[in-house]
């Protein structure tokens, strides 16, 4: 991947609905080579898909919670079961494997505190093998972007 590919990616991260004509102009390529590069990025799995960025509050899920999860044990079976179960929980948008005091960091969206309580009691506790849960509620956003920084 070269600098031009990275420019294409950053442009699409800013506006995934732009036409190839607009994309080519933004990255200073003619349309045909730009489209060839784009198709290669898709075929090689660099671009994994396209989606819309949605305002969670307008959708009806205004509460974002970062949940630190620590497992009771770290056997292969426990880890595999936790990861398989957590991928099926709709409220969990992201699940990261972590270093440090937590094993996982979840990004969860819910409608309100009551909805979060139901999530913990009915969804998270049913996953099993969890030693501890530490929740941090988001009450403001300073920066949120999907655009990667320029490399180099």
Number of C-alpha atoms within 10 A of each C-alpha: 8 6 12 14 17 16 16 21 21 18 19 18 15 13 13 16 13 12 12 15 14 13 24 19 13 12 18 13 15 13 16 12 11 21 17 11 16 20 13 14 17 13 11 10 10 13 14 9 8 10 7 8 8 8 10 14 13 8 9 12 16 16 18 22 19 18 20 20 22 19 18 13 12 12 10 9 10 16 16 12 14 17 16 12 15 20 13 10 14 11 19 19 13 13 18 12 11 13 9 6 9 16 17 19 20 19 17 22 22 21 16 14 11 10 14 19 13 14 20 14 11 11 18 19 13 13 16 14 16 17 10 13 16 12 14 11 12 11 9 7 6 4 5 6 7 9 13 12 8 9 6 4
